[in-house]
């Protein structure tokens, strides 16, 4: 299948009640580690590129590398813009070869979010690219105590049908107690809200903010209707810890003389280890 839009894979996931992961990568080693795992697990996967990093000078080279590696495998792999900052950002990434994009207008008033999302959908669909948007707002985990228990930013189930119909999006990211990064306080997921939204719209539902959740919470969210889970922070921290440990093993007195290749392999190893575990938890293993 090589490089594909993830739309059909998410439709399958919705029907069979499993989740396809998006793993954000920032360089070659992260991509290679993820590829090692997805080939071994035969798991459909989305390679995500976070919007601020798409403005780096080497972005086109990184996209070309990801595309070439994905095309070497027969497992479905997509490349997706994560949290597109503007319609222009989304359109630029479509031009660069992304198979899917997310436009994040969740901080905007509803009608402005809809208007911007419609622009992205029109251009993306003309290019064969699928679109994710966010309704409600997924906040940051370090601020969780200020909004999690108060349900601030949670997706309004009475608006989802209108939003999906007006925008024509392919996937919908929702807020139901999830948060980006590490949670300050205990995550409280409203799975009844997820189930209600699933009943009201047919598009696959997306959860951002997987770091810090238990396997049971992931499985509960998937059972309630989540079909795509974005995951990054724990993998990035794991990569840093691997590099630290590698540096100290090579030179216990300090990292100055550490072998660069061994350090880079620590990043690849962290991505492979984390993604392999998550495929099993999400039910993605052997879905290719």
Backbone as JSON, one array per atom type, in Angstrom:
{
  "sequence": "XXXXXXXXXXXXXXXXXXXXXXXXXXXXXXXXXXXXXXXXXXXXXXXXXXXXXXXXXXXXXXXXXXXXXXXXXXXXXXXXXXXXXXXXXXXXXXXXXXXXXXXXXXXXXXXXXXXXXXXXXXXXXXXXXXXXXXXXXXXXXXXXXXXXXXXXXXXXXXXXXXXXXXXXXXXXXXXXXXXXXXXXXXXXXXXXXXXXXXXXXXXXXXXXXXXXXXXXXXXXXXXXXXXXXXXXXXXXXXXXXXXXXXXXXXXXXXXXXXXXXXXXXXXXXXXXXXXXXXXXXXXXXXXX",
  "N": [[0.82, -1.21, 0.0], [2.04, 1.15, 0.54], [2.55, 4.66, 0.56], [-0.23, 6.41, 1.67], [-3.39, 8.19, 1.88], [-4.78, 8.41, 5.11], [-7.45, 8.05, 5.42], [-9.19, 5.85, 4.59], [-8.18, 3.83, 6.22], [-8.86, 4.76, 8.75], [-11.61, 4.67, 8.62], [-11.97, 1.91, 8.55], [-10.96, 1.37, 11.1], [-12.86, 2.61, 12.71], [-15.09, 1.01, 12.27], [-14.23, -1.48, 13.24], [-13.42, -0.98, 15.81], [-10.77, -0.16, 16.76], [-7.69, 1.74, 17.07], [-5.82, 3.95, 15.02], [-2.54, 5.09, 15.24], [-1.02, 8.37, 15.41], [2.22, 9.38, 15.2], [4.36, 11.87, 16.1], [7.19, 12.98, 14.38], [10.53, 14.3, 14.18], [12.89, 14.21, 12.94], [15.26, 12.16, 11.09], [15.95, 9.78, 12.56], [13.81, 9.3, 14.29], [11.79, 8.74, 12.43], [12.86, 6.42, 11.25], [12.92, 4.63, 13.42], [10.19, 4.4, 14.0], [9.33, 3.29, 11.6], [10.66, 0.81, 11.69], [9.17, -0.41, 13.73], [6.47, -0.36, 12.76], [6.61, -1.97, 10.52], [7.37, -4.4, 11.64], [5.18, -4.88, 13.33], [3.16, -4.77, 11.54], [1.38, -2.58, 11.19], [-0.9, -0.08, 10.38], [-0.05, 3.35, 10.06], [0.33, 6.8, 11.01], [2.53, 9.28, 10.18], [3.37, 12.11, 11.82], [3.88, 15.62, 11.44], [4.62, 18.33, 13.3], [3.14, 21.52, 13.29], [4.77, 24.01, 13.83], [7.34, 23.1, 13.18], [7.26, 22.74, 10.51], [8.11, 24.96, 9.31], [10.81, 25.04, 9.21], [14.0, 25.25, 7.52], [14.75, 22.83, 6.29], [12.48, 21.35, 5.76], [11.24, 20.36, 3.4], [13.06, 18.49, 2.51], [12.97, 16.66, 4.63], [10.31, 15.77, 4.44], [10.42, 14.56, 1.92], [12.18, 12.49, 2.52], [10.69, 11.0, 4.4], [8.52, 10.25, 2.8], [9.85, 8.66, 0.87], [10.85, 6.55, 2.45], [8.45, 5.49, 3.43], [7.34, 4.51, 1.1], [8.78, 2.25, 0.68], [7.69, 0.16, 2.02], [5.03, -2.29, 2.44], [3.06, -1.71, 4.17], [0.34, 0.36, 5.17], [1.06, 3.76, 5.25], [0.81, 7.09, 6.29], [1.41, 10.62, 5.87], [1.1, 13.39, 7.84], [0.08, 16.72, 8.51], [0.27, 18.13, 11.65], [-1.78, 19.9, 13.76], [-2.18, 22.21, 12.05], [-1.43, 25.57, 11.54], [-2.7, 27.57, 10.14], [-4.91, 28.19, 7.32], [-3.23, 28.65, 5.14], [-0.83, 27.44, 5.88], [-1.63, 24.76, 5.86], [-2.27, 24.41, 3.11], [0.22, 24.82, 1.97], [1.62, 22.58, 2.92], [0.21, 20.54, 1.69], [1.02, 20.98, -0.9], [3.66, 20.25, -0.58], [3.53, 17.52, -0.36], [2.12, 16.11, 1.61], [-0.15, 13.6, 2.78], [-2.39, 13.92, 4.29], [-3.98, 16.46, 6.28], [-4.2, 18.43, 9.26], [-6.23, 21.03, 10.24], [-6.17, 23.4, 12.72], [-8.38, 25.21, 14.19], [-9.36, 25.61, 16.69], [-9.26, 27.49, 18.73], [-10.6, 29.62, 17.81], [-13.63, 31.6, 17.25], [-16.68, 29.79, 16.64], [-17.9, 30.07, 14.0], [-15.84, 31.24, 12.55], [-13.88, 29.3, 12.73], [-15.18, 27.31, 11.26], [-15.37, 28.56, 8.71], [-12.65, 28.88, 7.96], [-11.84, 26.22, 8.01], [-13.39, 25.13, 5.96], [-12.19, 26.29, 3.71], [-9.74, 24.97, 3.7], [-10.58, 22.31, 3.39], [-11.78, 22.36, 0.83], [-9.59, 22.86, -0.91], [-7.9, 20.75, -0.19], [-9.37, 18.36, -0.67], [-9.61, 18.54, -3.41], [-7.08, 17.87, -4.11], [-6.9, 15.28, -3.34], [-6.43, 14.87, -0.66], [-7.03, 14.21, 2.77], [-8.83, 15.72, 5.56], [-8.51, 16.82, 8.9], [-10.16, 18.37, 11.64], [-10.59, 20.41, 14.6], [-12.91, 20.52, 17.23], [-14.17, 22.2, 20.02], [-11.63, 22.51, 22.54], [-8.47, 21.18, 23.0], [-6.51, 21.35, 25.73], [-3.39, 22.18, 27.48], [-1.45, 19.84, 29.31], [-0.01, 20.67, 31.6], [-1.56, 22.62, 32.59], [-3.78, 21.4, 33.43], [-5.31, 21.13, 35.78], [-6.72, 23.45, 35.85], [-8.69, 23.27, 33.98], [-9.58, 20.66, 33.43], [-11.27, 19.21, 35.36], [-13.26, 21.06, 35.43], [-14.34, 20.98, 32.97], [-13.75, 22.71, 30.93], [-13.55, 23.85, 27.65], [-14.42, 21.47, 26.58], [-15.8, 19.44, 23.97], [-18.83, 20.38, 22.47], [-21.55, 18.38, 22.21], [-23.89, 19.01, 20.9], [-23.24, 20.58, 18.8], [-21.68, 19.24, 17.01], [-22.73, 17.85, 14.74], [-23.57, 19.92, 13.06], [-21.11, 21.24, 12.65], [-19.55, 19.28, 11.32], [-21.11, 18.84, 9.03], [-21.15, 21.4, 7.84], [-18.44, 21.9, 7.3], [-17.39, 19.67, 5.95], [-15.37, 17.94, 6.72], [-13.07, 15.14, 7.18], [-12.18, 13.77, 9.46], [-12.62, 14.16, 13.01], [-11.28, 15.91, 15.66], [-11.67, 15.78, 19.12], [-12.47, 17.2, 22.37], [-12.43, 15.9, 25.53], [-11.59, 15.78, 28.12], [-9.03, 15.12, 27.71], [-5.53, 16.03, 27.22], [-2.67, 17.88, 26.04], [0.74, 16.81, 26.34], [2.35, 16.18, 29.56], [0.15, 15.4, 32.23], [-1.01, 17.56, 34.79], [-2.2, 16.61, 37.61], [-4.87, 14.18, 37.87], [-5.88, 12.53, 34.95], [-9.15, 12.88, 33.69], [-11.31, 11.37, 31.83], [-14.13, 11.85, 29.82], [-15.88, 9.46, 28.78], [-18.46, 8.88, 28.1], [-19.25, 11.15, 26.74], [-17.68, 10.91, 24.44], [-18.86, 8.6, 23.32], [-21.44, 9.57, 22.84], [-20.95, 11.57, 20.91], [-19.96, 9.98, 18.86], [-22.27, 8.64, 18.11], [-23.64, 10.64, 16.86], [-22.26, 11.63, 14.66], [-20.7, 10.41, 11.66], [-18.05, 10.5, 10.99], [-14.63, 9.51, 11.61], [-13.35, 9.71, 14.95], [-10.98, 11.63, 16.81], [-8.33, 11.54, 19.19], [-6.26, 13.73, 20.85], [-3.3, 14.04, 22.83], [-2.08, 11.76, 24.34], [-0.09, 11.08, 26.16], [0.7, 9.96, 29.41], [-1.65, 8.65, 29.96], [-3.3, 5.62, 30.99], [-3.11, 2.15, 29.91], [-5.64, 1.06, 30.16], [-7.25, 3.33, 30.05], [-6.78, 4.18, 27.44], [-7.88, 1.98, 26.03], [-10.51, 2.17, 26.87], [-11.27, 4.62, 25.75], [-11.06, 4.01, 23.04], [-12.98, 1.98, 22.82], [-15.21, 3.53, 23.28], [-15.31, 5.08, 21.01], [-13.12, 6.39, 19.82], [-10.87, 6.64, 17.1], [-8.41, 7.39, 16.17], [-5.3, 8.19, 17.55], [-3.18, 10.62, 18.77], [0.25, 10.87, 19.57], [3.13, 11.81, 21.34], [4.83, 13.18, 23.36], [5.82, 11.42, 25.46], [7.37, 9.67, 23.96], [9.34, 11.37, 22.95], [10.55, 12.17, 25.35], [11.49, 9.68, 26.14], [13.4, 9.24, 24.17], [15.29, 11.2, 24.81], [16.09, 10.3, 27.36], [17.22, 7.85, 26.63], [19.43, 8.73, 25.14], [20.87, 10.08, 27.13], [21.5, 7.94, 28.88], [23.0, 6.35, 27.16], [25.18, 8.02, 26.63], [26.39, 8.2, 29.17], [27.03, 5.53, 29.58], [28.95, 5.11, 27.65], [30.91, 6.93, 28.37], [31.44, 7.19, 31.46], [32.27, 9.33, 33.08], [31.27, 11.59, 31.97], [29.45, 13.2, 29.24], [30.89, 14.13, 27.11], [32.6, 12.76, 25.35], [31.0, 11.0, 24.03], [29.84, 8.62, 21.63], [28.57, 9.71, 18.62], [26.96, 8.3, 16.8], [25.94, 6.23, 18.34], [24.41, 7.69, 20.13], [22.44, 8.77, 18.42], [21.24, 6.42, 17.63], [19.95, 5.81, 19.96], [17.7, 7.45, 19.87], [16.29, 6.35, 17.71], [15.82, 3.79, 18.77], [14.19, 4.38, 20.99], [11.85, 5.38, 19.75], [11.09, 3.07, 18.31], [10.61, 1.2, 20.38], [8.58, 2.44, 21.99], [6.5, 2.88, 20.09], [5.95, 0.27, 19.24], [4.85, -0.91, 21.55], [2.54, 0.64, 21.83], [1.08, 0.08, 19.51], [0.13, -2.46, 20.1], [-1.51, -1.94, 22.33], [-3.41, -0.19, 21.24], [-4.65, -1.81, 19.44], [-3.81, -1.98, 16.83], [-1.94, -3.65, 15.74], [-1.1, -5.99, 13.24], [-3.1, -5.15, 11.46], [-2.64, -4.4, 8.91]],
  "CA": [[0.0, 0.0, 0.0], [2.98, 2.27, 0.59], [2.09, 5.94, 1.11], [-1.66, 6.57, 1.38], [-4.19, 8.96, 2.83], [-5.19, 7.51, 6.19], [-8.91, 8.08, 5.53], [-9.8, 4.52, 4.54], [-7.75, 3.07, 7.39], [-9.64, 5.21, 9.9], [-12.97, 4.13, 8.45], [-11.87, 0.52, 9.02], [-10.77, 1.39, 12.55], [-14.14, 2.95, 13.33], [-15.97, -0.15, 12.17], [-13.72, -2.61, 14.01], [-13.12, -0.51, 17.17], [-9.37, -0.02, 17.16], [-7.23, 3.1, 16.77], [-4.58, 4.13, 14.26], [-1.79, 6.15, 15.9], [-0.15, 9.35, 14.77], [3.43, 9.64, 15.96], [5.1, 13.02, 15.6], [8.64, 12.82, 14.23], [11.19, 15.59, 13.98], [14.14, 13.99, 12.21], [15.39, 10.86, 10.43], [16.0, 8.64, 13.47], [12.45, 9.03, 14.74], [11.11, 8.1, 11.33], [13.38, 5.07, 11.06], [12.47, 3.8, 14.53], [8.77, 4.13, 13.79], [9.22, 2.37, 10.46], [11.04, -0.51, 12.19], [8.07, -0.96, 14.51], [5.25, -0.58, 11.98], [6.84, -3.12, 9.65], [7.35, -5.58, 12.5], [3.82, -5.09, 13.85], [2.24, -4.66, 10.41], [0.39, -1.67, 11.75], [-1.09, 1.19, 9.68], [0.54, 4.41, 10.9], [0.42, 8.17, 10.52], [3.7, 10.05, 10.58], [2.94, 13.49, 11.99], [4.85, 16.72, 11.53], [4.0, 19.41, 14.07], [3.12, 22.73, 12.46], [5.92, 24.93, 13.92], [8.54, 22.53, 12.56], [7.14, 22.76, 9.05], [8.7, 26.21, 8.82], [12.26, 24.92, 9.2], [14.54, 25.27, 6.15], [14.93, 21.5, 5.69], [11.23, 20.6, 5.83], [10.95, 19.64, 2.16], [13.95, 17.33, 2.48], [12.46, 15.68, 5.59], [9.1, 15.19, 3.86], [10.86, 13.66, 0.85], [12.76, 11.3, 3.16], [9.58, 10.23, 4.97], [7.78, 9.66, 1.68], [10.64, 7.6, 0.24], [10.89, 5.4, 3.35], [7.12, 4.9, 3.47], [7.08, 3.81, -0.15], [9.53, 1.01, 0.67], [6.97, -0.86, 2.76], [3.67, -2.58, 1.97], [2.15, -1.34, 5.25], [-0.17, 1.71, 4.92], [1.69, 4.85, 6.0], [0.39, 8.43, 5.87], [2.17, 11.74, 6.43], [0.03, 14.34, 8.17], [0.36, 17.95, 9.23], [-0.35, 18.11, 12.98], [-2.13, 21.24, 14.25], [-1.93, 23.26, 11.07], [-1.65, 26.86, 12.21], [-3.51, 28.46, 9.3], [-5.21, 27.56, 6.03], [-2.06, 28.76, 4.26], [0.1, 26.39, 6.32], [-2.17, 23.49, 5.35], [-2.14, 24.37, 1.65], [1.64, 24.67, 1.66], [2.02, 21.2, 3.17], [-0.37, 19.74, 0.62], [1.94, 21.16, -2.03], [4.91, 19.55, -0.27], [3.35, 16.09, -0.49], [1.42, 15.46, 2.72], [-1.34, 12.85, 2.37], [-3.49, 14.35, 5.16], [-3.64, 17.64, 7.06], [-5.11, 18.9, 10.3], [-6.31, 22.47, 10.48], [-6.6, 23.61, 14.1], [-9.0, 26.51, 14.46], [-10.15, 25.37, 17.89], [-9.28, 28.67, 19.6], [-11.37, 30.66, 17.13], [-15.09, 31.48, 17.33], [-17.17, 28.67, 15.85], [-18.11, 30.35, 12.58], [-14.54, 31.49, 11.93], [-13.28, 27.97, 12.61], [-15.85, 26.65, 10.14], [-15.0, 29.22, 7.45], [-11.26, 28.53, 7.63], [-11.76, 24.78, 7.74], [-13.97, 24.9, 4.63], [-11.17, 26.63, 2.72], [-8.76, 23.88, 3.67], [-11.24, 21.11, 2.84], [-11.97, 22.52, -0.62], [-8.3, 22.68, -1.59], [-7.35, 19.43, 0.12], [-10.11, 17.32, -1.38], [-9.27, 18.66, -4.84], [-5.77, 17.24, -4.28], [-6.96, 13.92, -2.82], [-5.91, 14.9, 0.71], [-8.08, 14.23, 3.78], [-8.68, 16.83, 6.5], [-8.97, 16.75, 10.29], [-10.33, 19.65, 12.32], [-10.84, 20.26, 16.04], [-14.07, 21.22, 17.79], [-13.76, 22.23, 21.41], [-10.19, 22.82, 22.54], [-7.63, 20.32, 23.84], [-5.52, 22.22, 26.38], [-2.08, 21.65, 27.85], [-1.5, 19.05, 30.53], [0.52, 21.37, 32.77], [-2.63, 23.51, 33.07], [-4.96, 20.53, 33.45], [-6.15, 21.36, 36.96], [-7.52, 24.66, 35.64], [-9.8, 23.06, 33.03], [-10.02, 19.28, 33.29], [-12.44, 18.89, 36.18], [-14.3, 22.06, 35.14], [-14.85, 20.68, 31.63], [-13.5, 23.87, 30.07], [-13.09, 23.49, 26.32], [-14.95, 20.19, 26.11], [-16.6, 19.51, 22.75], [-20.28, 20.43, 22.66], [-22.13, 17.38, 21.31], [-25.01, 19.58, 20.15], [-22.71, 21.36, 17.68], [-20.82, 18.42, 16.14], [-23.36, 17.56, 13.44], [-23.51, 21.16, 12.28], [-19.72, 21.5, 12.29], [-19.12, 18.3, 10.32], [-21.86, 19.08, 7.8], [-20.74, 22.67, 7.24], [-17.03, 21.9, 6.87], [-17.07, 18.55, 5.07], [-14.14, 17.29, 7.16], [-12.99, 13.68, 7.15], [-11.98, 13.3, 10.84], [-12.9, 15.21, 13.99], [-10.6, 15.87, 16.95], [-12.59, 16.25, 20.16], [-11.95, 17.44, 23.71], [-13.29, 15.2, 26.48], [-10.78, 15.57, 29.32], [-7.67, 14.84, 27.25], [-4.68, 17.22, 27.19], [-1.34, 17.71, 25.45], [1.86, 16.76, 27.27], [2.12, 15.51, 30.84], [-0.98, 15.93, 32.98], [-0.88, 18.0, 36.17], [-3.44, 16.09, 38.15], [-5.3, 12.9, 37.3], [-6.75, 12.68, 33.77], [-10.53, 12.45, 33.84], [-11.87, 11.31, 30.49], [-15.58, 11.66, 29.74], [-16.09, 8.51, 27.69], [-19.86, 8.99, 27.67], [-19.27, 12.21, 25.73], [-17.15, 10.31, 23.21], [-19.88, 7.71, 22.76], [-22.53, 10.41, 22.34], [-20.51, 12.2, 19.66], [-19.88, 8.92, 17.84], [-23.63, 8.35, 17.65], [-24.2, 11.78, 16.13], [-21.55, 11.85, 13.39], [-20.1, 9.18, 11.13], [-16.61, 10.65, 10.73], [-13.77, 8.99, 12.68], [-13.03, 10.65, 16.02], [-9.54, 11.69, 17.1], [-7.9, 11.98, 20.51], [-4.92, 14.28, 21.03], [-2.89, 14.05, 24.23], [-2.04, 10.41, 24.88], [0.94, 10.91, 27.19], [0.24, 9.93, 30.79], [-2.85, 7.82, 30.12], [-3.05, 4.19, 31.2], [-3.61, 1.27, 28.85], [-7.08, 0.92, 30.34], [-7.88, 4.55, 29.56], [-6.74, 4.11, 25.97], [-8.85, 0.99, 25.56], [-11.84, 2.72, 27.12], [-11.53, 5.66, 24.74], [-11.27, 3.33, 21.76], [-14.28, 1.31, 22.89], [-16.25, 4.57, 23.21], [-15.43, 5.6, 19.65], [-11.91, 7.02, 19.28], [-10.29, 5.84, 16.01], [-7.06, 7.88, 15.89], [-4.71, 8.73, 18.76], [-1.91, 11.31, 18.57], [1.14, 10.56, 20.69], [4.48, 12.35, 21.08], [5.69, 13.64, 24.45], [6.53, 10.33, 26.14], [8.4, 9.14, 23.05], [10.44, 12.34, 22.93], [11.26, 12.05, 26.62], [12.2, 8.41, 26.1], [14.58, 9.42, 23.32], [16.27, 11.97, 25.59], [16.64, 9.43, 28.4], [18.1, 6.88, 25.97], [20.68, 9.39, 24.8], [21.6, 10.31, 28.37], [22.04, 6.67, 29.35], [24.04, 5.93, 26.22], [26.35, 8.88, 26.84], [27.04, 7.83, 30.42], [27.6, 4.19, 29.43], [30.16, 5.22, 26.83], [31.91, 7.7, 29.1], [30.8, 7.4, 32.76], [32.65, 10.59, 33.71], [30.57, 12.69, 31.31], [28.96, 12.88, 27.89], [31.63, 14.88, 26.09], [33.23, 11.89, 24.36], [30.04, 9.99, 23.6], [29.8, 8.33, 20.2], [27.39, 10.35, 18.05], [26.1, 7.3, 16.17], [25.24, 5.53, 19.42], [23.39, 8.61, 20.64], [21.35, 8.83, 17.46], [20.53, 5.14, 17.68], [19.06, 5.87, 21.11], [16.44, 8.04, 19.42], [15.61, 5.33, 16.91], [15.4, 2.72, 19.67], [13.06, 4.87, 21.79], [10.67, 5.39, 18.88], [10.69, 1.7, 18.0], [10.08, 0.58, 21.58], [7.3, 3.05, 22.37], [5.45, 2.65, 19.09], [5.6, -1.15, 19.25], [3.94, -1.13, 22.67], [1.26, 1.32, 21.61], [0.32, -0.66, 18.5], [-0.56, -3.56, 20.78], [-2.56, -1.38, 23.18], [-4.44, 0.42, 20.39], [-5.27, -2.82, 18.58], [-3.41, -1.72, 15.45], [-1.04, -4.71, 15.29], [-1.62, -6.94, 12.23], [-4.26, -4.62, 10.73], [-2.24, -4.08, 7.53]],
  "C": [[0.86, 1.26, 0.0], [2.35, 3.52, 1.2], [0.65, 6.19, 0.68], [-2.25, 7.66, 2.28], [-4.7, 7.98, 3.88], [-6.71, 7.38, 6.28], [-9.53, 6.69, 5.55], [-9.41, 3.67, 5.73], [-8.54, 3.49, 8.63], [-11.09, 4.77, 9.81], [-13.0, 2.67, 8.92], [-11.76, 0.47, 10.55], [-12.08, 1.71, 13.27], [-15.07, 1.75, 13.35], [-15.55, -1.27, 13.11], [-13.3, -2.25, 15.43], [-11.66, -0.71, 17.55], [-8.94, 1.38, 16.78], [-5.92, 3.06, 16.0], [-3.81, 5.28, 14.91], [-1.16, 7.14, 14.93], [1.02, 9.58, 15.71], [4.16, 10.83, 15.33], [6.59, 12.7, 15.52], [9.24, 14.17, 13.89], [12.49, 15.45, 13.19], [14.17, 12.53, 11.74], [15.31, 9.69, 11.4], [14.61, 8.28, 14.0], [11.64, 8.32, 13.68], [11.56, 6.66, 11.19], [12.93, 4.14, 12.18], [11.0, 3.44, 14.42], [8.56, 3.14, 12.66], [9.61, 0.95, 10.87], [9.86, -1.17, 12.88], [6.85, -1.27, 13.65], [5.4, -1.74, 11.02], [6.75, -4.4, 10.47], [5.94, -5.91, 12.98], [2.77, -5.12, 12.73], [1.04, -3.79, 10.8], [0.28, -0.39, 10.91], [-0.71, 2.35, 10.6], [0.48, 5.75, 10.2], [1.7, 8.8, 11.06], [3.29, 11.52, 10.64], [4.1, 14.46, 12.01], [4.13, 17.91, 12.15], [4.2, 20.74, 13.36], [4.33, 23.65, 12.61], [7.17, 24.42, 13.22], [8.45, 22.51, 11.04], [7.71, 24.04, 8.46], [10.23, 26.17, 8.82], [12.78, 24.82, 7.77], [14.6, 23.9, 5.48], [13.64, 20.7, 5.6], [10.96, 19.8, 4.56], [11.83, 18.39, 2.06], [13.46, 16.25, 3.44], [11.21, 15.0, 5.05], [9.47, 14.2, 2.75], [11.44, 12.38, 1.42], [11.65, 10.41, 3.71], [8.8, 9.53, 3.86], [8.55, 8.49, 1.06], [10.7, 6.36, 1.13], [9.54, 4.7, 3.4], [6.83, 4.06, 2.23], [7.86, 2.51, -0.27], [8.77, -0.14, 1.32], [5.59, -1.11, 2.17], [2.64, -2.33, 3.07], [1.64, 0.09, 4.99], [0.47, 2.75, 5.84], [1.2, 6.17, 5.42], [1.33, 9.46, 6.48], [1.21, 12.9, 6.6], [0.57, 15.57, 8.89], [-0.42, 17.93, 10.54], [-0.54, 19.54, 13.46], [-1.71, 22.34, 13.28], [-2.34, 24.61, 11.61], [-2.57, 27.79, 11.44], [-3.89, 27.71, 8.04], [-4.01, 27.58, 5.1], [-1.02, 27.7, 4.6], [-0.34, 25.03, 5.78], [-1.97, 23.37, 3.84], [-0.69, 24.2, 1.23], [2.09, 23.22, 1.85], [1.4, 20.23, 2.17], [0.53, 19.8, -0.61], [3.23, 20.37, -1.82], [4.77, 18.03, -0.29], [2.74, 15.37, 0.69], [0.18, 14.75, 2.19], [-2.59, 13.3, 3.13], [-3.03, 15.6, 5.91], [-4.67, 17.85, 8.16], [-5.06, 20.42, 10.33], [-6.87, 22.65, 11.89], [-7.08, 25.04, 14.29], [-9.77, 26.49, 15.76], [-10.21, 26.56, 18.85], [-10.13, 29.8, 19.02], [-12.86, 30.54, 17.46], [-15.57, 30.43, 16.33], [-17.25, 28.98, 14.36], [-16.8, 30.65, 11.86], [-13.78, 30.18, 11.75], [-13.87, 27.24, 11.41], [-15.4, 27.25, 8.81], [-13.59, 28.85, 7.03], [-11.13, 27.06, 7.26], [-12.31, 24.46, 6.36], [-12.98, 25.23, 3.53], [-10.16, 25.51, 2.57], [-9.36, 22.64, 3.02], [-11.37, 21.21, 1.33], [-10.68, 22.26, -1.37], [-7.75, 21.28, -1.39], [-8.06, 18.34, -0.67], [-9.84, 17.37, -2.88], [-7.94, 17.98, -5.14], [-5.75, 15.8, -3.77], [-6.43, 13.78, -1.41], [-7.08, 15.0, 1.69], [-7.76, 15.26, 4.86], [-9.27, 16.48, 7.87], [-9.13, 18.16, 10.82], [-10.66, 19.37, 13.78], [-12.01, 21.12, 16.46], [-14.02, 21.08, 19.3], [-12.27, 22.56, 21.38], [-9.46, 21.92, 23.52], [-6.51, 21.18, 24.41], [-4.22, 21.51, 26.69], [-2.16, 20.96, 29.21], [-0.99, 19.77, 31.76], [-0.47, 22.4, 33.32], [-3.91, 22.72, 33.35], [-5.88, 20.82, 34.62], [-7.05, 22.58, 36.8], [-8.68, 24.43, 34.68], [-10.35, 21.64, 33.01], [-11.29, 18.97, 34.06], [-13.58, 19.87, 35.94], [-14.9, 21.9, 33.75], [-14.71, 21.87, 30.68], [-12.95, 23.4, 28.73], [-13.63, 22.19, 25.78], [-15.82, 20.4, 24.86], [-18.09, 19.48, 23.07], [-20.93, 19.44, 21.7], [-23.29, 17.91, 20.47], [-24.55, 20.36, 18.93], [-22.01, 20.48, 16.65], [-21.45, 18.14, 14.78], [-23.29, 18.77, 12.51], [-22.1, 21.41, 11.78], [-19.26, 20.56, 11.19], [-19.81, 18.55, 8.99], [-21.37, 20.33, 7.09], [-19.33, 22.63, 6.65], [-16.71, 20.81, 5.86], [-15.79, 17.82, 5.45], [-14.24, 15.78, 7.13], [-12.84, 13.07, 8.53], [-12.19, 14.48, 11.78], [-12.14, 14.97, 15.29], [-11.51, 16.49, 18.01], [-11.87, 16.39, 21.5], [-12.92, 16.83, 24.72], [-12.55, 14.9, 27.79], [-9.35, 15.2, 28.99], [-6.87, 16.13, 27.18], [-3.33, 16.88, 26.6], [-0.26, 17.67, 26.54], [1.51, 16.02, 28.55], [1.01, 16.2, 31.61], [-0.56, 16.38, 34.38], [-2.19, 17.67, 36.85], [-3.83, 14.83, 37.42], [-6.21, 13.13, 36.1], [-8.14, 12.11, 34.02], [-11.21, 12.52, 32.47], [-13.37, 11.05, 30.54], [-15.88, 10.76, 28.54], [-17.54, 8.49, 27.23], [-20.01, 10.08, 26.61], [-18.75, 11.69, 24.4], [-18.21, 9.45, 22.53], [-21.05, 8.5, 22.17], [-22.17, 11.04, 21.0], [-20.43, 11.17, 18.55], [-21.25, 8.59, 17.27], [-24.16, 9.44, 16.72], [-23.51, 12.07, 14.8], [-20.86, 10.56, 12.96], [-18.61, 9.3, 10.86], [-15.81, 10.06, 11.88], [-13.4, 10.08, 13.68], [-11.58, 10.5, 16.46], [-9.31, 12.17, 18.52], [-6.47, 12.49, 20.45], [-4.58, 14.19, 22.52], [-2.9, 12.67, 24.86], [-1.06, 10.2, 26.01], [0.32, 10.94, 28.59], [-1.02, 9.13, 31.02], [-2.45, 6.36, 30.3], [-3.56, 3.39, 30.0], [-5.12, 1.14, 28.93], [-7.82, 2.16, 29.84], [-7.87, 4.6, 28.03], [-7.81, 3.17, 25.45], [-10.28, 1.47, 25.77], [-12.22, 3.77, 26.09], [-11.82, 5.05, 23.38], [-12.63, 2.64, 21.74], [-15.42, 2.32, 22.78], [-16.37, 5.18, 21.83], [-14.22, 6.29, 19.07], [-11.24, 6.09, 18.26], [-8.85, 6.23, 15.69], [-6.54, 8.53, 17.17], [-3.35, 9.35, 18.43], [-1.03, 11.16, 19.8], [2.53, 11.08, 20.38], [5.34, 12.51, 22.32], [6.47, 12.53, 25.12], [7.62, 9.74, 25.26], [9.6, 10.08, 23.03], [11.25, 12.29, 24.22], [12.07, 10.76, 26.68], [13.47, 8.5, 25.27], [15.67, 10.17, 24.07], [16.91, 11.09, 26.65], [17.57, 8.37, 27.81], [19.45, 7.51, 25.64], [21.53, 9.68, 26.04], [22.27, 9.03, 28.85], [23.17, 6.19, 28.46], [25.32, 6.73, 26.45], [27.11, 8.47, 28.1], [27.65, 6.44, 30.35], [28.9, 4.23, 28.64], [31.27, 5.9, 27.62], [31.33, 8.07, 30.47], [31.14, 8.73, 33.42], [31.94, 11.79, 33.09], [30.26, 12.36, 29.87], [29.82, 13.45, 26.78], [32.19, 13.99, 24.99], [32.29, 10.83, 23.81], [30.05, 9.84, 22.08], [28.49, 8.85, 19.61], [26.44, 9.33, 17.45], [25.3, 6.53, 17.22], [24.14, 6.41, 20.01], [22.19, 8.67, 19.71], [20.55, 7.53, 17.46], [19.59, 5.09, 18.89], [17.72, 6.48, 20.78], [15.63, 7.01, 18.65], [15.04, 4.22, 17.8], [14.2, 3.14, 20.51], [11.78, 4.88, 20.97], [10.18, 3.98, 18.61], [10.03, 1.03, 19.2], [8.7, 1.12, 21.95], [6.2, 2.72, 21.36], [5.02, 1.2, 19.06], [4.6, -1.45, 20.36], [2.56, -0.54, 22.39], [0.44, 0.65, 20.52], [-0.49, -1.77, 19.16], [-1.72, -3.05, 21.63], [-3.72, -0.85, 22.34], [-5.17, -0.6, 19.51], [-4.9, -2.69, 17.12], [-2.54, -2.84, 14.87], [-1.77, -5.67, 14.35], [-2.91, -6.46, 11.55], [-3.91, -4.29, 9.27], [-2.56, -5.25, 6.61]]
}
